[in-house]
Amino acid sequence: MEGTVLVDPTSQFIESLRDFLRKESPPSAVHAWDEAREPPLDLLRQLGSLGYLTIGLPAEWGGENESENDTFALVRMMEEIGYHNLALGHLVGRTIYAEQLLLHFGTAAQQAAWIPGLREGRFIFSVGISEPQAGSDAASLALKATLDGDGYRLDGQKIFSSSMGYADVAMVAARTGSPESGRDGITTFLVDPKSDGIECRKLQTVGDWGVGTYEVFYDNFRVPSASLFGELNGGWNIVTSHLVRERIVMAARAVGATKRVLDVVAKYVSERHQFGHPLADFQVVGHKLADIAIEHYVAQSGLYRLAQEGSPSRTDASMVKTFASELYCRAAIEAMQLSGGYGYTHEFEVQRHFRDSRIYPVGGGSSEVMRDIVARHVLRPYRTPAERRAPDRRTAGDHSGE
């Protein structure tokens, strides 16, 4: 059917996507978008027109129905896009995330208003969760939503809201309960970031220039009751409902980007001659590349196994996300070193990976929070029943990044 991609994650689906990205997103274009600090919005719309943004959507919303291979197809797609264009990968991942949230928690009116535009790549979705004093501990957020007639007024601040300055719709978490209510007093709203009463200030970040990260101020901003997303004081369930999938998607992008780094630096050391030989002839260089390749294989294998599980656990997702994101950082550092002075210039690709990789052990759940989750799982069999039931305040938020 025209405009629909057959979700075959092992052959035609990925081959077609790869051909598209090689043509429409070559390294020179990715470099230009990055240097201009511009998101690849046209590419997102093209992917939408080709049907790539329908993964996970049922037939009534233009999808192929949610198949058994839904997560694996998503992982393969995000891995391939991560190899070619991380900024595009962020936009695609956030679009799929928005569609799933709307399917599970949105009203019929909200679904009708937003899913078609998201599916077609016309609408950009953003999230407002983190605040200056509420990052990994998202349950302590303080943005206040006050009942006002048939709606609410939002006052406060968010930070690290990716794409917010040019987004069409954002899910914003606000406190509708008392300051002491924690996760039980949080409600989510769908808002138009371009509305009066919302001010977005772009942050000067180390990397992710093609996405853009914003500090957002809400000043007596009124939202109608129709903008309430999910149940009143039920926002915590929405905020945390798709964390496992978000971490899998981030791991997939990191795995794809790591392979790109490996390919770029392997080509460089094969062509660059010093002391009468290609750099690749030196054993120390070869071993550094071998280490990256070995770890990439392990990360990719863990990712694929996770994606093929029917209901991957939070612990497994935390392990794969931590390993893949930290590997991407290590690979970028080694690539910079092996590239010498060239790697330190903006004309050479590895410097972008050196910058972009740093957000991966932070966004979607920091490596520290991920390790806390894994540690609790490892220690659980040896805890008393009372210790198992006690809340662990160190990971009360289980969320960091946006």
SEMIKE-399124 format. One record per residue (C-alpha): residue number from 1; residue in three letters; x, y, z. Coordinates in nm, 4 decimals. Last residue first. Layout:
SEMIKE-399124
SITE / seq / type / xx / yy / zz
SITE / NUM / ALA / X / Y / Z
...
This chain:
SEMIKE-399124
SITE / seq / type / xx / yy / zz
SITE / 402 / GLU / 1.3801 / 1.5970 / 2.9922
SITE / 401 / GLY / 1.6828 / 1.4220 / 3.1309
SITE / 400 / SER / 1.6327 / 1.2120 / 3.4387
SITE / 399 / HIS / 1.3786 / 0.9623 / 3.5507
SITE / 398 / ASP / 1.3581 / 0.6994 / 3.8196
SITE / 397 / GLY / 1.2072 / 0.9676 / 4.0431
SITE / 396 / ALA / 1.2207 / 0.7862 / 4.3723
SITE / 395 / THR / 1.5631 / 0.6480 / 4.2883
SITE / 394 / ARG / 1.7583 / 0.7468 / 4.5960
SITE / 393 / ARG / 1.4394 / 0.7580 / 4.7968
SITE / 392 / ASP / 1.4159 / 0.3789 / 4.8068
SITE / 391 / PRO / 1.0709 / 0.2970 / 4.9373
SITE / 390 / ALA / 1.0543 / 0.0202 / 5.2007
SITE / 389 / ARG / 0.8719 / -0.2921 / 5.0839
SITE / 388 / ARG / 1.1895 / -0.4883 / 5.0090
SITE / 387 / GLU / 1.3422 / -0.3914 / 5.3416
SITE / 386 / ALA / 1.0358 / -0.5201 / 5.5281
SITE / 385 / PRO / 1.0455 / -0.8519 / 5.3403
SITE / 384 / THR / 1.4143 / -0.8934 / 5.4354
SITE / 383 / ARG / 1.6700 / -0.8386 / 5.1617
SITE / 382 / TYR / 1.8920 / -1.1127 / 5.0175
SITE / 381 / PRO / 1.6795 / -1.1940 / 4.7150
SITE / 380 / ARG / 1.6502 / -0.8191 / 4.6372
SITE / 379 / LEU / 2.0228 / -0.7481 / 4.6178
SITE / 378 / VAL / 2.0686 / -0.8026 / 4.2447
SITE / 377 / HIS / 1.7425 / -0.6287 / 4.1565
SITE / 376 / ARG / 1.8169 / -0.3331 / 4.3833
SITE / 375 / ALA / 2.1635 / -0.3080 / 4.2260
SITE / 374 / VAL / 2.0166 / -0.2968 / 3.8748
SITE / 373 / ILE / 1.7854 / -0.0093 / 3.9638
SITE / 372 / ASP / 2.0648 / 0.1762 / 4.1430
SITE / 371 / ARG / 2.2865 / 0.1220 / 3.8387
SITE / 370 / MET / 2.0272 / 0.2832 / 3.6138
SITE / 369 / VAL / 2.0000 / 0.5803 / 3.8515
SITE / 368 / GLU / 2.3763 / 0.6332 / 3.8308
SITE / 367 / SER / 2.3762 / 0.5846 / 3.4546
SITE / 366 / SER / 2.1256 / 0.8673 / 3.4286
SITE / 365 / GLY / 1.7683 / 0.7998 / 3.3186
SITE / 364 / GLY / 1.6237 / 0.9061 / 2.9848
SITE / 363 / GLY / 1.9068 / 1.1528 / 2.9313
SITE / 362 / VAL / 2.2266 / 1.1264 / 3.1364
SITE / 361 / PRO / 2.4504 / 0.8465 / 3.0015
SITE / 360 / TYR / 2.3394 / 0.9496 / 2.6503
SITE / 359 / ILE / 2.4006 / 1.3236 / 2.6855
SITE / 358 / ARG / 2.7785 / 1.2930 / 2.6497
SITE / 357 / SER / 2.7617 / 1.1188 / 2.3135
SITE / 356 / ASP / 2.6741 / 1.4368 / 2.1261
SITE / 355 / ARG / 2.9988 / 1.6192 / 2.2003
SITE / 354 / PHE / 3.2519 / 1.3448 / 2.1160
SITE / 353 / HIS / 3.0184 / 1.2381 / 1.8350
SITE / 352 / ARG / 3.0446 / 1.5867 / 1.6905
SITE / 351 / GLN / 3.4227 / 1.5818 / 1.7288
SITE / 350 / VAL / 3.4304 / 1.2551 / 1.5328
SITE / 349 / GLU / 3.2988 / 1.4141 / 1.2159
SITE / 348 / PHE / 3.6015 / 1.6187 / 1.1097
SITE / 347 / GLU / 3.5407 / 1.9728 / 0.9841
SITE / 346 / HIS / 3.4842 / 2.0919 / 1.3382
SITE / 345 / THR / 3.8495 / 2.0315 / 1.4179
SITE / 344 / TYR / 3.9826 / 1.8328 / 1.7145
SITE / 343 / GLY / 3.9666 / 1.5050 / 1.5273
SITE / 342 / TYR / 4.2099 / 1.6437 / 1.2741
SITE / 341 / GLY / 4.4667 / 1.7035 / 1.5460
SITE / 340 / GLY / 4.4901 / 1.3358 / 1.6288
SITE / 339 / SER / 4.2225 / 1.1107 / 1.4790
SITE / 338 / LEU / 4.3165 / 0.8206 / 1.7066
SITE / 337 / GLN / 4.2516 / 1.0316 / 2.0152
SITE / 336 / MET / 3.9154 / 1.1626 / 1.8943
SITE / 335 / ALA / 3.8084 / 0.8122 / 1.7958
SITE / 334 / GLU / 3.9053 / 0.6829 / 2.1402
SITE / 333 / ILE / 3.6881 / 0.9486 / 2.3057
SITE / 332 / ALA / 3.3949 / 0.8784 / 2.0713
SITE / 331 / ALA / 3.4163 / 0.5048 / 2.1385
SITE / 330 / ARG / 3.4201 / 0.5599 / 2.5129
SITE / 329 / CYS / 3.1120 / 0.7835 / 2.4964
SITE / 328 / TYR / 2.9240 / 0.5386 / 2.2735
SITE / 327 / LEU / 3.0178 / 0.2584 / 2.5126
SITE / 326 / GLU / 2.8687 / 0.4560 / 2.8022
SITE / 325 / SER / 2.5358 / 0.4813 / 2.6188
SITE / 324 / ALA / 2.5290 / 0.1142 / 2.5176
SITE / 323 / PHE / 2.6233 / -0.0219 / 2.8621
SITE / 322 / THR / 2.3833 / 0.1989 / 3.0553
SITE / 321 / LYS / 2.0892 / 0.1441 / 2.8182
SITE / 320 / VAL / 2.1451 / -0.2320 / 2.8143
SITE / 319 / MET / 2.1572 / -0.2569 / 3.1928
SITE / 318 / SER / 1.8606 / -0.0259 / 3.2500
SITE / 317 / ALA / 1.6498 / -0.2122 / 2.9931
SITE / 316 / ASP / 1.7235 / -0.5404 / 3.1689
SITE / 315 / THR / 1.6275 / -0.3955 / 3.5069
SITE / 314 / ARG / 1.3076 / -0.2350 / 3.3779
SITE / 313 / SER / 1.1999 / -0.5684 / 3.2385
SITE / 312 / PRO / 1.1378 / -0.6505 / 2.8749
SITE / 311 / SER / 0.7787 / -0.7548 / 2.8023
SITE / 310 / GLY / 0.7626 / -0.9787 / 2.4945
SITE / 309 / GLU / 1.1370 / -1.0129 / 2.4612
SITE / 308 / GLN / 1.2696 / -0.9522 / 2.1101
SITE / 307 / ALA / 1.3826 / -0.5983 / 2.1874
SITE / 306 / LEU / 1.5876 / -0.7097 / 2.4882
SITE / 305 / ARG / 1.7624 / -0.9788 / 2.2857
SITE / 304 / TYR / 1.8370 / -0.7260 / 2.0135
SITE / 303 / LEU / 1.9806 / -0.4748 / 2.2613
SITE / 302 / GLY / 2.1945 / -0.7341 / 2.4358
SITE / 301 / SER / 2.3383 / -0.8446 / 2.1029
SITE / 300 / GLN / 2.4006 / -0.4847 / 1.9963
SITE / 299 / ALA / 2.5811 / -0.4024 / 2.3194
SITE / 298 / VAL / 2.7953 / -0.7177 / 2.3008
SITE / 297 / TYR / 2.8846 / -0.6562 / 1.9372
SITE / 296 / HIS / 2.9658 / -0.2940 / 2.0118
SITE / 295 / GLU / 3.1887 / -0.4069 / 2.2978
SITE / 294 / ILE / 3.3898 / -0.6276 / 2.0663
SITE / 293 / ALA / 3.4105 / -0.3624 / 1.7930
SITE / 292 / ILE / 3.5255 / -0.0936 / 2.0370
SITE / 291 / ASP / 3.7938 / -0.3227 / 2.1794
SITE / 290 / ALA / 3.9065 / -0.4222 / 1.8295
SITE / 289 / LEU / 3.9444 / -0.0574 / 1.7298
SITE / 288 / LYS / 4.1712 / 0.0050 / 2.0285
SITE / 287 / HIS / 4.3609 / -0.3143 / 1.9491
SITE / 286 / GLY / 4.4230 / -0.2067 / 1.5922
SITE / 285 / VAL / 4.5645 / 0.1257 / 1.7024
SITE / 284 / VAL / 4.7998 / -0.0327 / 1.9552
SITE / 283 / GLN / 4.9087 / -0.2836 / 1.6908
SITE / 282 / PHE / 5.0280 / -0.0184 / 1.4483
SITE / 281 / ASP / 4.9422 / -0.1090 / 1.0901
SITE / 280 / ALA / 4.6153 / 0.0893 / 1.1071
SITE / 279 / LEU / 4.8169 / 0.4106 / 1.1277
SITE / 278 / PRO / 4.9105 / 0.3487 / 0.7659
SITE / 277 / HIS / 5.2889 / 0.3126 / 0.7278
SITE / 276 / GLY / 5.5893 / 0.5242 / 0.6309
SITE / 275 / PHE / 5.6406 / 0.6788 / 0.9738
SITE / 274 / GLN / 5.2814 / 0.8112 / 0.9593
SITE / 273 / HIS / 5.0163 / 0.7423 / 0.6964
SITE / 272 / ARG / 4.6435 / 0.8224 / 0.7303
SITE / 271 / GLU / 4.4241 / 0.6171 / 0.4960
SITE / 270 / SER / 4.3636 / 0.3075 / 0.7103
SITE / 269 / VAL / 4.3554 / 0.5143 / 1.0296
SITE / 268 / TYR / 4.0806 / 0.7327 / 0.8796
SITE / 267 / LYS / 3.8655 / 0.4487 / 0.7492
SITE / 266 / ALA / 3.8715 / 0.2754 / 1.0866
SITE / 265 / VAL / 3.7888 / 0.6111 / 1.2531
SITE / 264 / VAL / 3.4744 / 0.6636 / 1.0470
SITE / 263 / ASP / 3.3560 / 0.3027 / 1.0661
SITE / 262 / LEU / 3.3981 / 0.2828 / 1.4443
SITE / 261 / VAL / 3.2210 / 0.6145 / 1.4972
SITE / 260 / ARG / 2.9298 / 0.4985 / 1.2794
SITE / 259 / LYS / 2.9082 / 0.1721 / 1.4723
SITE / 258 / THR / 2.8925 / 0.3712 / 1.7959
SITE / 257 / ALA / 2.6138 / 0.5871 / 1.6507
SITE / 256 / GLY / 2.4005 / 0.2815 / 1.5780
SITE / 255 / VAL / 2.4519 / 0.1397 / 1.9268
SITE / 254 / ALA / 2.3763 / 0.4788 / 2.0829
SITE / 253 / ARG / 2.0545 / 0.5120 / 1.8812
SITE / 252 / ALA / 1.9463 / 0.1653 / 1.9902
SITE / 251 / ALA / 2.0286 / 0.2382 / 2.3548
SITE / 250 / MET / 1.8126 / 0.5500 / 2.3407
SITE / 249 / VAL / 1.5247 / 0.3454 / 2.1965
SITE / 248 / ILE / 1.5592 / 0.0790 / 2.4657
SITE / 247 / ARG / 1.5640 / 0.3493 / 2.7314
SITE / 246 / GLU / 1.2460 / 0.5066 / 2.5949
SITE / 245 / ARG / 1.0804 / 0.1650 / 2.5836
SITE / 244 / VAL / 1.1522 / 0.1016 / 2.9503
SITE / 243 / LEU / 1.0469 / 0.4544 / 3.0445
SITE / 242 / HIS / 0.7069 / 0.4208 / 2.8778
SITE / 241 / SER / 0.4759 / 0.4258 / 3.1775
SITE / 240 / THR / 0.6904 / 0.6502 / 3.3984
SITE / 239 / VAL / 0.5474 / 0.9918 / 3.3079
SITE / 238 / ILE / 0.1988 / 0.8499 / 3.2523
SITE / 237 / ASN / 0.1846 / 0.6750 / 3.5894
SITE / 236 / TRP / 0.3148 / 0.9887 / 3.7575
SITE / 235 / GLY / 0.0446 / 1.1980 / 3.5903
SITE / 234 / GLY / -0.2465 / 1.0443 / 3.7751
SITE / 233 / ASN / -0.3213 / 1.3451 / 3.9950
SITE / 232 / LEU / -0.6156 / 1.4279 / 3.7673
SITE / 231 / GLU / -0.6525 / 1.1504 / 3.5118
SITE / 230 / GLY / -0.4949 / 1.1371 / 3.1685
SITE / 229 / PHE / -0.3842 / 1.4460 / 2.9814
SITE / 228 / LEU / -0.5683 / 1.7598 / 3.0929
SITE / 227 / SER / -0.5853 / 1.9851 / 2.7875
SITE / 226 / ALA / -0.9651 / 1.9601 / 2.7703
SITE / 225 / SER / -0.9741 / 2.1300 / 3.1116
SITE / 224 / PRO / -0.8512 / 2.4482 / 2.9457
SITE / 223 / VAL / -0.4906 / 2.5647 / 2.9953
SITE / 222 / ARG / -0.3970 / 2.9042 / 3.1371
SITE / 221 / PHE / -0.0386 / 3.0253 / 3.1686
SITE / 220 / ASN / 0.0112 / 3.2521 / 3.4701
SITE / 219 / ASP / 0.3803 / 3.2642 / 3.3835
SITE / 218 / TYR / 0.5260 / 2.9325 / 3.2654
SITE / 217 / PHE / 0.9004 / 2.9544 / 3.1966
SITE / 216 / VAL / 1.0887 / 2.7046 / 2.9801
SITE / 215 / GLU / 1.4623 / 2.6321 / 2.9620
SITE / 214 / TYR / 1.5313 / 2.4747 / 2.6285
SITE / 213 / THR / 1.7363 / 2.2079 / 2.4518
SITE / 212 / GLY / 1.8025 / 2.2089 / 2.0784
SITE / 211 / VAL / 1.7837 / 1.9107 / 1.8433
SITE / 210 / GLY / 2.0553 / 1.9689 / 1.5812
SITE / 209 / TRP / 2.2908 / 2.1060 / 1.8450
SITE / 208 / ASP / 2.2806 / 1.7828 / 2.0427
SITE / 207 / GLY / 2.6148 / 1.8742 / 2.1971
SITE / 206 / VAL / 2.7835 / 2.0912 / 2.4590
SITE / 205 / THR / 2.4643 / 2.2857 / 2.5269
SITE / 204 / GLN / 2.3880 / 2.6554 / 2.4952
SITE / 203 / LEU / 2.0340 / 2.6615 / 2.6293
SITE / 202 / LYS / 1.7463 / 2.8011 / 2.4249
SITE / 201 / ARG / 1.5040 / 3.0135 / 2.6234
SITE / 200 / CYS / 1.1341 / 2.9323 / 2.5897
SITE / 199 / GLU / 0.8618 / 3.1568 / 2.7307
SITE / 198 / ILE / 0.5092 / 3.0283 / 2.7854
SITE / 197 / GLY / 0.2368 / 3.2731 / 2.8911
SITE / 196 / ASP / 0.1225 / 3.3370 / 2.5383
SITE / 195 / SER / 0.1092 / 3.0126 / 2.3451
SITE / 194 / LYS / 0.3861 / 2.8771 / 2.1191
SITE / 193 / PRO / 0.4470 / 2.5769 / 2.3437
SITE / 192 / ASP / 0.0921 / 2.4490 / 2.2801
SITE / 191 / VAL / 0.0025 / 2.2394 / 2.5833
SITE / 190 / LEU / -0.0934 / 1.8825 / 2.6687
SITE / 189 / PHE / -0.1248 / 1.8450 / 3.0444
SITE / 188 / THR / 0.0076 / 1.5967 / 3.3000
SITE / 187 / THR / -0.0930 / 1.5778 / 3.6661
SITE / 186 / ILE / 0.1256 / 1.5163 / 3.9707
SITE / 185 / GLY / 0.0004 / 1.4937 / 4.3296
SITE / 184 / ASP / 0.0537 / 1.1225 / 4.3992
SITE / 183 / ARG / 0.4197 / 1.1347 / 4.2879
SITE / 182 / GLY / 0.5096 / 1.3564 / 4.5810
SITE / 181 / SER / 0.2141 / 1.4838 / 4.7819
SITE / 180 / GLU / 0.4298 / 1.7022 / 5.0070
SITE / 179 / PRO / 0.4043 / 2.0115 / 4.7864
SITE / 178 / SER / 0.0257 / 1.9636 / 4.7928
SITE / 177 / GLY / -0.1508 / 1.8252 / 4.4872
SITE / 176 / THR / -0.1884 / 1.9642 / 4.1362
SITE / 175 / ARG / 0.1837 / 1.9650 / 4.0663
SITE / 174 / ALA / 0.2682 / 1.9852 / 3.6982
SITE / 173 / ALA / 0.3946 / 1.7520 / 3.4252
SITE / 172 / VAL / 0.3995 / 1.8990 / 3.0751
SITE / 171 / MET / 0.3323 / 1.7017 / 2.7579
SITE / 170 / ALA / 0.4190 / 1.9270 / 2.4685
SITE / 169 / VAL / 0.2594 / 2.0103 / 2.1333
SITE / 168 / ASP / 0.3730 / 2.1956 / 1.8228
SITE / 167 / ALA / 0.7423 / 2.2072 / 1.9100
SITE / 166 / TYR / 0.9801 / 2.4817 / 1.7898
SITE / 165 / GLY / 1.1222 / 2.6127 / 2.1185
SITE / 164 / MET / 1.0385 / 2.2920 / 2.3036
SITE / 163 / SER / 1.2716 / 2.0750 / 2.0929
SITE / 162 / SER / 1.4296 / 1.9212 / 2.4058
SITE / 161 / SER / 1.2987 / 2.0368 / 2.7427
SITE / 160 / PHE / 1.6129 / 2.0504 / 2.9590
SITE / 159 / ILE / 1.4513 / 2.2855 / 3.2120
SITE / 158 / LYS / 1.1039 / 2.3556 / 3.3427
SITE / 157 / GLN / 0.9810 / 2.6575 / 3.5388
SITE / 156 / GLY / 0.6847 / 2.7767 / 3.7363
SITE / 155 / ASP / 0.3233 / 2.8805 / 3.7058
SITE / 154 / LEU / 0.0460 / 2.6909 / 3.5319
SITE / 153 / ARG / -0.3168 / 2.8029 / 3.5485
SITE / 152 / TYR / -0.5875 / 2.5418 / 3.5224
SITE / 151 / GLY / -0.9212 / 2.4986 / 3.3472
SITE / 150 / ASP / -1.2985 / 2.5104 / 3.3896
SITE / 149 / GLY / -1.2760 / 2.7842 / 3.6506
SITE / 148 / ASP / -0.9123 / 2.8173 / 3.7549
SITE / 147 / LEU / -0.7631 / 2.5175 / 3.9351
SITE / 146 / THR / -0.3954 / 2.5824 / 4.0063
SITE / 145 / ALA / -0.1148 / 2.3926 / 3.8333
SITE / 144 / LYS / 0.2194 / 2.4535 / 4.0036
SITE / 143 / LEU / 0.5576 / 2.3576 / 3.8597
SITE / 142 / ALA / 0.7172 / 2.1985 / 4.1695
SITE / 141 / LEU / 0.8727 / 1.8682 / 4.0670
SITE / 140 / SER / 0.9740 / 1.6422 / 4.3572
SITE / 139 / ALA / 0.8582 / 1.3209 / 4.1879
SITE / 138 / ALA / 1.1131 / 1.3855 / 3.9124
SITE / 137 / ASP / 1.3968 / 1.2802 / 4.1394
SITE / 136 / SER / 1.6331 / 1.2237 / 3.8455
SITE / 135 / GLY / 1.5932 / 1.5922 / 3.7668
SITE / 134 / ALA / 1.3915 / 1.8070 / 4.0073
SITE / 133 / GLN / 1.5600 / 2.1196 / 4.1469
SITE / 132 / PRO / 1.6111 / 2.3118 / 3.8200
SITE / 131 / GLU / 1.3105 / 2.1307 / 3.6713
SITE / 130 / SER / 1.2767 / 1.8128 / 3.4662
SITE / 129 / ILE / 0.9361 / 1.7094 / 3.3296
SITE / 128 / GLY / 0.8405 / 1.9098 / 3.0208
SITE / 127 / VAL / 0.8194 / 1.6898 / 2.7121
SITE / 126 / SER / 0.8259 / 1.7846 / 2.3442
SITE / 125 / PHE / 0.6446 / 1.6701 / 2.0311
SITE / 124 / ILE / 0.6947 / 1.8030 / 1.6796
SITE / 123 / PHE / 0.4020 / 1.7876 / 1.4379
SITE / 122 / ARG / 0.4259 / 1.7453 / 1.0600
SITE / 121 / GLY / 0.5983 / 1.4060 / 1.0608
SITE / 120 / GLU / 0.2969 / 1.2351 / 0.9026
SITE / 119 / ARG / 0.2333 / 1.0137 / 1.2045
SITE / 118 / LEU / 0.2652 / 1.3144 / 1.4330
SITE / 117 / GLY / 0.0133 / 1.5136 / 1.2309
SITE / 116 / PRO / -0.2344 / 1.2251 / 1.2260
SITE / 115 / ILE / -0.1839 / 1.1499 / 1.5988
SITE / 114 / TRP / -0.2430 / 1.5042 / 1.7267
SITE / 113 / ALA / -0.5992 / 1.6305 / 1.7088
SITE / 112 / ALA / -0.7710 / 1.2952 / 1.6618
SITE / 111 / GLN / -0.5884 / 1.1462 / 1.9580
SITE / 110 / GLN / -0.6679 / 1.4465 / 2.1733
SITE / 109 / ALA / -1.0373 / 1.4317 / 2.0802
SITE / 108 / ALA / -1.0575 / 1.0578 / 2.1509
SITE / 107 / THR / -0.8990 / 1.1215 / 2.4882
SITE / 106 / GLY / -0.5326 / 1.0406 / 2.5359
SITE / 105 / PHE / -0.3836 / 0.7896 / 2.7784
SITE / 104 / HIS / -0.2787 / 0.4740 / 2.5936
SITE / 103 / LEU / -0.2965 / 0.5791 / 2.2300
SITE / 102 / LEU / -0.1781 / 0.9313 / 2.3089
SITE / 101 / LEU / 0.1235 / 0.8030 / 2.4986
SITE / 100 / GLN / 0.2064 / 0.5623 / 2.2168
SITE / 99 / GLU / 0.1902 / 0.8376 / 1.9560
SITE / 98 / ALA / 0.4080 / 1.0661 / 2.1656
SITE / 97 / TYR / 0.6791 / 0.8007 / 2.2043
SITE / 96 / ILE / 0.6783 / 0.7343 / 1.8285
SITE / 95 / THR / 0.7308 / 1.1074 / 1.7714
SITE / 94 / ARG / 1.0015 / 1.1313 / 2.0400
SITE / 93 / GLY / 1.1947 / 0.8500 / 1.8778
SITE / 92 / VAL / 1.1666 / 1.0103 / 1.5350
SITE / 91 / LEU / 1.2824 / 1.3497 / 1.6609
SITE / 90 / HIS / 1.5762 / 1.2002 / 1.8533
SITE / 89 / GLY / 1.6763 / 0.9846 / 1.5592
SITE / 88 / LEU / 1.6713 / 1.2883 / 1.3311
SITE / 87 / ALA / 1.9199 / 1.4543 / 1.5639
SITE / 86 / LEU / 2.1282 / 1.1360 / 1.5699
SITE / 85 / ASN / 2.1698 / 1.1193 / 1.1915
SITE / 84 / HIS / 2.3272 / 0.8278 / 1.0034
SITE / 83 / TYR / 2.4123 / 0.5555 / 1.2543
SITE / 82 / GLY / 2.1359 / 0.6637 / 1.4901
SITE / 81 / ILE / 1.8890 / 0.6301 / 1.2003
SITE / 80 / GLU / 1.9937 / 0.2679 / 1.1559
SITE / 79 / GLU / 1.9757 / 0.1915 / 1.5268
SITE / 78 / MET / 1.6399 / 0.3669 / 1.5553
SITE / 77 / MET / 1.4936 / 0.1563 / 1.2736
SITE / 76 / ARG / 1.6342 / -0.1666 / 1.4123
SITE / 75 / VAL / 1.4968 / -0.0855 / 1.7571
SITE / 74 / LEU / 1.1530 / 0.0056 / 1.6216
SITE / 73 / ALA / 1.1364 / -0.3184 / 1.4221
SITE / 72 / PHE / 1.2333 / -0.5121 / 1.7341
SITE / 71 / THR / 0.9684 / -0.3332 / 1.9396
SITE / 70 / ASP / 0.6871 / -0.4044 / 1.6914
SITE / 69 / ASN / 0.7957 / -0.7578 / 1.6076
SITE / 68 / GLU / 0.4882 / -0.9213 / 1.7584
SITE / 67 / SER / 0.2784 / -0.6830 / 1.5560
SITE / 66 / GLU / 0.0791 / -0.3762 / 1.6586
SITE / 65 / ASN / -0.1454 / -0.3147 / 1.3603
SITE / 64 / GLU / 0.0112 / -0.2083 / 1.0306
SITE / 63 / GLY / -0.0415 / 0.1569 / 1.1086
SITE / 62 / GLY / -0.2667 / 0.4234 / 0.9605
SITE / 61 / TRP / -0.4513 / 0.5204 / 1.2785
SITE / 60 / GLU / -0.7333 / 0.2703 / 1.2328
SITE / 59 / ALA / -0.4723 / 0.0059 / 1.1534
SITE / 58 / PRO / -0.3117 / 0.0210 / 1.4967
SITE / 57 / LEU / 0.0020 / 0.2306 / 1.5497
SITE / 56 / GLY / 0.3141 / 0.0593 / 1.6826
SITE / 55 / ILE / 0.5361 / 0.1641 / 1.3937
SITE / 54 / THR / 0.3524 / 0.4359 / 1.1982
SITE / 53 / LEU / 0.6387 / 0.6865 / 1.1773
SITE / 52 / TYR / 0.8117 / 0.5080 / 0.8891
SITE / 51 / GLY / 0.5143 / 0.5566 / 0.6573
SITE / 50 / LEU / 0.6903 / 0.7156 / 0.3605
SITE / 49 / SER / 0.5176 / 1.0503 / 0.4169
SITE / 48 / GLY / 0.6326 / 1.0434 / 0.7774
SITE / 47 / LEU / 0.9928 / 0.9759 / 0.6806
SITE / 46 / GLN / 0.9736 / 1.2725 / 0.4470
SITE / 45 / ARG / 0.8288 / 1.4895 / 0.7232
SITE / 44 / LEU / 1.1137 / 1.3930 / 0.9540
SITE / 43 / LEU / 1.3648 / 1.4734 / 0.6818
SITE / 42 / ASP / 1.2125 / 1.8173 / 0.6360
SITE / 41 / LEU / 1.2432 / 1.8793 / 1.0103
SITE / 40 / PRO / 1.6170 / 1.8153 / 1.0240
SITE / 39 / PRO / 1.6692 / 2.0321 / 1.3360
SITE / 38 / GLU / 1.8890 / 2.3414 / 1.2912
SITE / 37 / ARG / 2.1918 / 2.4391 / 1.4983
SITE / 36 / ALA / 2.3577 / 2.5712 / 1.1792
SITE / 35 / GLU / 2.6720 / 2.3686 / 1.2513
SITE / 34 / ASP / 2.4664 / 2.0570 / 1.3194
SITE / 33 / TRP / 2.2460 / 2.0923 / 1.0137
SITE / 32 / ALA / 2.5545 / 2.1450 / 0.7930
SITE / 31 / HIS / 2.7377 / 1.8443 / 0.9417
SITE / 30 / VAL / 2.4334 / 1.6220 / 0.8872
SITE / 29 / ALA / 2.4186 / 1.7426 / 0.5262
SITE / 28 / SER / 2.7864 / 1.6631 / 0.4649
SITE / 27 / PRO / 2.7504 / 1.3211 / 0.6313
SITE / 26 / PRO / 2.4729 / 1.2221 / 0.3859
SITE / 25 / SER / 2.1100 / 1.2516 / 0.5004
SITE / 24 / GLU / 1.8828 / 1.2355 / 0.1951
SITE / 23 / LYS / 2.0619 / 0.9781 / -0.0206
SITE / 22 / ARG / 2.2322 / 0.7633 / 0.2417
SITE / 21 / LEU / 1.9255 / 0.8014 / 0.4628
SITE / 20 / PHE / 1.6845 / 0.6767 / 0.1951
SITE / 19 / ASP / 1.9027 / 0.3809 / 0.1022
SITE / 18 / ARG / 1.9321 / 0.2847 / 0.4691
SITE / 17 / LEU / 1.5546 / 0.3074 / 0.5170
SITE / 16 / SER / 1.4934 / 0.0828 / 0.2182
SITE / 15 / GLU / 1.7478 / -0.1707 / 0.3432
SITE / 14 / ILE / 1.5990 / -0.1566 / 0.6925
SITE / 13 / PHE / 1.2443 / -0.2443 / 0.5855
SITE / 12 / GLN / 1.3516 / -0.4792 / 0.3083
SITE / 11 / SER / 1.5567 / -0.7080 / 0.5277
SITE / 10 / THR / 1.5635 / -0.7953 / 0.8961
SITE / 9 / PRO / 1.3094 / -0.5646 / 1.0548
SITE / 8 / ASP / 1.0275 / -0.6472 / 0.8103
SITE / 7 / VAL / 0.7719 / -0.3796 / 0.8915
SITE / 6 / LEU / 0.6196 / -0.3207 / 0.5495
SITE / 5 / VAL / 0.6408 / 0.0540 / 0.5013
SITE / 4 / THR / 0.3198 / 0.2374 / 0.4165
SITE / 3 / GLY / 0.2854 / 0.5392 / 0.1886
SITE / 2 / GLU / 0.1406 / 0.3384 / -0.0983
SITE / 1 / MET / 0.0000 / 0.0000 / 0.0000
